[in-house]
């Protein structure tokens, strides 16, 4: 929602916005509007590119701070950002890694969620847990 509000505010400051920006502004569904802003940013639209670049920098700062605290081996980006264009995904990954020390950066696996929905995060966490722990030889040793 915040990204859409920033877009709307910055669009109102434009003296003569082009048709692409006006079409994005007319989208009422927030998720669809964010996807349209991401697409326009990837295609080089200056207003959208500036907004997304700033968002990715802010997000990378927040995520890198969490990585320092939690030190995960894998980070899954979900929600609307999981379907970002490849160029923006690379920008986000580069921004996150640039804020980490090499020990954390070199061992972090950054992936994008492939499912969407209300319980997608929980389903993904369970899937990762099952994939990792049911493949160990000792996973079901106590059951035997």
Secondary structure, DSSP 4 states (H G I P E B T S, - for coil): -HHHHHHHHHHHT-SS--HHHHHHHT--SHHHHHHHHHHHHHTT-HHHHHHHHHHHHHHHHHHHHHHHHH--SEEEE-GGGGG--HHHHHHHHHHHHHTS-HHHHHH-EEEE----STTHHHHHHHHHHHHHHSSSTTTTGGG-
